[in-house]
Amino acid sequence: MTTTESQQIRLSSYPEGMPTHDDFETVAVELPDPGEGEVLLRTIYLSLDPYMRGRMSTAKSYAAPLELGDVVVGQTVCEVVASASDRRSVGDIVLAYTGWQTHAVVDARHTRRLDPADAPISTALGVLGMPGFTAYAGLLEIGRPQPGETVVVAAAAGPVGSAVGQIARIKGARAVGIAGGPEKCELLRRFGFDAAIDHRSPSFADDLAAATPDGVDVYFENVGGPVAAAVVKRLNKFARIPVCGLVADYNATAAPTGIDRLPGFMRRVLSSSLTVRGFIQDEFRPTHEAAFHEEMPRWVRDGAVQYVEDVVDGLENAIDAFQGLLTGKNLGKLLVRVGEVPTT
Amino acid sequence: MTTTESQQIRLSSYPEGMPTHDDFETVAVELPDPGEGEVLLRTIYLSLDPYMRGRMSTAKSYAAPLELGDVVVGQTVCEVVASASDRRSVGDIVLAYTGWQTHAVVDARHTRRLDPADAPISTALGVLGMPGFTAYAGLLEIGRPQPGETVVVAAAAGPVGSAVGQIARIKGARAVGIAGGPEKCELLRRFGFDAAIDHRSPSFADDLAAATPDGVDVYFENVGGPVAAAVVKRLNKFARIPVCGLVADYNATAAPTGIDRLPGFMRRVLSSSLTVRGFIQDEFRPTHEAAFHEEMPRWVRDGAVQYVEDVVDGLENAIDAFQGLLTGKNLGKLLVRVGEVPTT
């Protein structure tokens, strides 16, 4: 048989602060033929997500860190190019977790078949995939928005945030999105958010107050930092804070000094009977995945949930794109198109 | 009719830090006769509780602050000495909210009749009253201890903490109490806690680790400060933190400087899928009060929940006793015996 070469991006050092090209190495490896039960995959789309920064650190997190020399992790949409499994056929499009590489050999059971007739295959990495599910489960299970309540979400132009706001509206709540810059705010208005606020504006705090005249009942937290501090001031009694991510802090190299805000925050938790709940979407798969796969595709087809994708061409541009993700440069779900998209 | 004089302790200035005698004034007022529907009460027991410190501050809290000149608030057990209501008779023992004074005239509907045959009347201010209910509802509704889990509570020798640990054991969990000094720790062992740890010991952190070999699943927070910081390090994934009080911070006059611990705490909330939930016991009255009044007296009669009271004689000693409460000097539920206890 012909051997297949895979281009891989591996972690070569744990980044201090923002990851740089020096923290990665690109290598080419010869892949073996798929063994019994395995498939050879060609990567079409690689998803870039903020959680990856956590894997590049040895700090305690919800998942083990990458070892130096590991291929950087990531969810992918791939085409099966060789199969030694009766579960998958050559030409199948699958969801896999093969990371930052052009090809991989994996156990066929670690793939999920996608039907390109159902939805564009890239959506399995975004609105119909992990980010969409994160929004759906975290908002509905922890946030529990009620009709007439106000839901605030930051990074609202991202794939999680934009779904949070749109699902909040489906549930009858008022959706206020926070994003960086006028282009993202315009996108939020197009998505039907009741208000869109630019956190880079000097009038941010006033704009937030004006957009939340009845206070805030749900703050879907995926940012942290000064944006979170401003929203916390607006929280109502019994407000809920699903804590999904803290991207503003992901590159922090040391605990910030100055005022210790923890005692004040805890006093606020007490005085306003707040619920603060960290979560990783996996937790809710058993309870919410079936409903998600039933409701979310319908909402997307109906136009109740819209999305945009930001597609970067070529695996060699993944590092630059990932840096941009951590500084909010992308508009919508960030994907790397690693290989040709099949015509269907 | 004869007029009745009430000795009252009123707030004369908002304390900076620890309240002092200068923040209060003692005055004698002539009370009117009870009007239609009212009763004249003679205070027997006054309850002293940490929440009162919050009422002596204009900082945002869950209840409006006292105005300067107001009688300091507090729950009391009183005897009805005159009645213009068909709801209450002279000689009735009632639970009321008449505060730091020897007598008061109140609407009879704002009293609850106690039956001295059921339990010592002082317990209506402690294990069978608000502190006991706080422990019961906060632990069971937010903490949700499961058999085999580890529950940690600080201020464990206090009326809330001691009930938390003992209810945790009833539910099959392991109870670890934190308290200040060997006398309190000895009390916790007598109450059946699985471990009692002295936070004043230089080996506190090591002792805590040794007492929680499987980590901590529920941390019932009523202290804050360095004790809380040590427990947070031991929290397991999916741990629950009912936030009931933060007595270590109640006298803080400014936000502490140094390291800002909030970002690190939020990262921990995220990485361990923690639930942090502030609460005031009132919230759970509609859902849990009936069960509390059914279960708790039974547990007390059975000896499954034990309690101690720390009784200070004379309203004139309330200020000193309250200072002692804020620094942990009392052992068990702190009460002021304001007037003679009727013999039954």
Interface residues (C-beta under 8 A of the other chain):
Chain A: G54 A59 K60 S61 Y62 E221 G224 G225 A228 K237 V243 C244 G245 L246 D249 A252 A255 P256 T257 G258 I259 D260 R261 L262 P263 G264 F265 M266 R267 R268 V269 L270 S271 S272 S273 L274 T275 V276 R277 G278 F279 I280 E283
Chain B: A59 K60 S61 Y62 E221 G224 G225 A228 K237 V243 C244 G245 L246 D249 A252 A255 P256 T257 G258 I259 D260 R261 L262 P263 G264 F265 M266 R267 R268 V269 L270 S271 S272 S273 L274 T275 V276 R277 G278 F279 I280 E283
